Amino acid sequence: MQRLILRLVVATCLFCLAAPALSAERTDSLVGQLLVASPDMGDPHFAGTVVLLIEQTPVGALGIVINRPAQEQPLASLLEALGIPDDKARGTIQLYVGGPVEPEYGFILHSPDYSMSGTKVVTKDIALTTSAEIIHDIALSKGPAKSLVAFGYVGWGPGQLDAEITRGDWASALADTKLVFETDRAEVWHIAWTHRMLGL
């Protein structure tokens, strides 16, 4: 875990402005839903994780883990690392491990009350922005009401996610905004798994 935290600290200096682009989404896409790792998940990287699926296309899928907090960091120091220092910045921000792939990529999931060029609508209640400017706005209390800042993502190749779902590695559940932004991270998996069992 300490290595992951150190990688995240380094990654703040390399905040990317765009995620890897996939082709058009599938008609049977699970985008905007939560993927909940099965209790029998064999891959230790994903045991106990809950992933918000951002893109799913014929060439692959991309999601962000929402329940692996890494460290809390002062907003002022984060802005300085991003090359946009501001002495008006106040408070701290929790950083998350969004997945094992390319931890130099930064993703901010947030409520739809905030939008800028490049913001992606994931659901009617959840948006995604990858510009460092949103961090600056959060630091000045001009950002979204709710947000989750993650580095890295979960990626699947063609057909890989379908195969894992068929095998029982993942179950899907609706993306409750409380689960994404508010619920104690230690409780997110259990609640999401219960939602899956209830068909929510």
N, C-alpha and C positions, 0 to 999 in steps of 0.2 A: 504493500500500500504506500509506503514511504516513497518508493521509486515513482509510482504513479503521481503522487503529489508533486514531486520535484519536476516531473515532465510537464505537469500542468502549469507550474510556475514559469517554466521556460516557454511553454506554449503561449502564454499571455503576450509575449514579445513578438509572436508570429501570427497574431490573430488574422485569420483569412476572411476575405470578404465574400466568398462564394463557396458553396458546397459542391461536391462532384455532381455534374448534371446527368440525369437519366432521361430516357425517352418518355413518350406519352404514357400516362397511367393506364392500367388495365381497367376494364369495365367491372371486373370482380375484385377490385382492389380493397384491401383492408386499411388503406390510408386513413389516418385520424382515429384509429382504434388502438387499444393497448394490447401488446403481446405479453402474456404472463408466462414466465418460465414454469414448466411443470415441476412438481416436487421431485420428479425422477430425472430432471435435466442432468445429462452426463457431463456436459462441458462446464468445468469450474468457473470459467470466465463469465458465465451467464446464470449460474445457480442463484435463485432468489431474486432475479432481476425482473423489472417491468419496463417495457420498451414502448415508447410512442412511435408508431409507424408514420414516417414522413412522406416517403415515396415508395411506390411499388409498380414496376413496369415489366415488360417482357424481358428486359436485360438485367433485372435485379431489383433490389429493395434497399431502403435506408431507413434507419430508426435511431432514436435517441433514448438511452437509458435514463429514467427519471428518479431512480431511488438509490443512487450511489454517490452520496456527498463526499467530497474530497477535502476541502479546507475552506475556511472563511478568510477573506482577505479585505483589507481596507480599500475602499473605492479609490481613494487618492493614489495609492501605490499601484493599483491595477491600471488606472488611467495613465500613470507615468510609464508603466511597462508597455502600454499600447501606443505611446508616443503622442498622447493628447492630454498632457497634464493640466490640471485646473485646481487652483488653490481654494476654490469654493466647494470642492467635493467633500462630502461628509458621509460618515457611516461605513458599514462593511457590506460585503456581498458573499453569499455562499456559492462556491464553485462545485460543479459535479463532474464525475467521470461519465461522459455520454456514451462511451464505448471504446473498444480497443483499437479501432482503425483510425489512423491519422489524427493523433491528439493535438496537432497544430491547428485543426479546424475548430473554430468557435461557433456555437449555436445558442441563440437565446429564444427559448419558448416563452411566449407571453400572451397576455390578454389582448383582445382585438381593439382596445381603446387607443392603441398606439400603432402607427403605420408609417412607413417611409418607402422610398424607392427600393424595390427588391424584397419587401416583406411578402412572405408566402402565407396564404390562408390555409391552415391545416384542417380546422373544423370551424364552425360558426363561433366557437368560444376560445379557440387557440390559434395563434399565429406564430410564425417563425421569422426571425431576422438574424442575419449573419454579419451585419455591419457593426464595427466597433463604436459607431456613433450612438447606438442605443445605450451602451454602457455609460457614455458621457451624459446622456439625458437622464438615466437612472440616478447617477451621482448628483445631479442638480435638481432632483425631484420633478423632472419633466418627462419621465419615462412611463411605461405601462404600470397599471395598478398591480399586476401580478407578473412575475417573471421567474425563469429558471435558466441559469447560465451553465452550459455544459461544454466540455472540450472532448473531441473525438466522437465517433459514431459507430453504430453496428451496421455492417454491410453484408448483403447476400448476393451471390451470383445468380445467373438465370436458373430458375426452377428450384434453387436451394431452399428458400423459405417455405415454398409449398411442400417440399419433401420433409422438412423439419416439423411442419404442422401435422402432416399426415402421420409421421412417426410418433407424434404426441409430445414433442419437445415444448411446444407453445400452444396456449389457448388464447382466444381473443376475448376482449371485454370492451365495452364502451368507454371512451376517454372522459371520465368524470373530471371536471376542472379542479375539484377539491383534491382529488388524488394527484393530479399533476402539480399543483402549486401549493397546497395548504397542508395536507395530511402529514403527520409525523412520518418521516421516511422509513422508520423502522416498522411501520404498520402498512405501508403501501402494498407490498406483495400480498400479504394476507387478505387485505380488503379486496384487492383486484382479483385474487383467485376466488374469493367468495362471490364476487360479482359474476365471474365467469360461470360458476356453478349454478347461479340463479338466472343466467341468461341475460344479465344486464349489460 
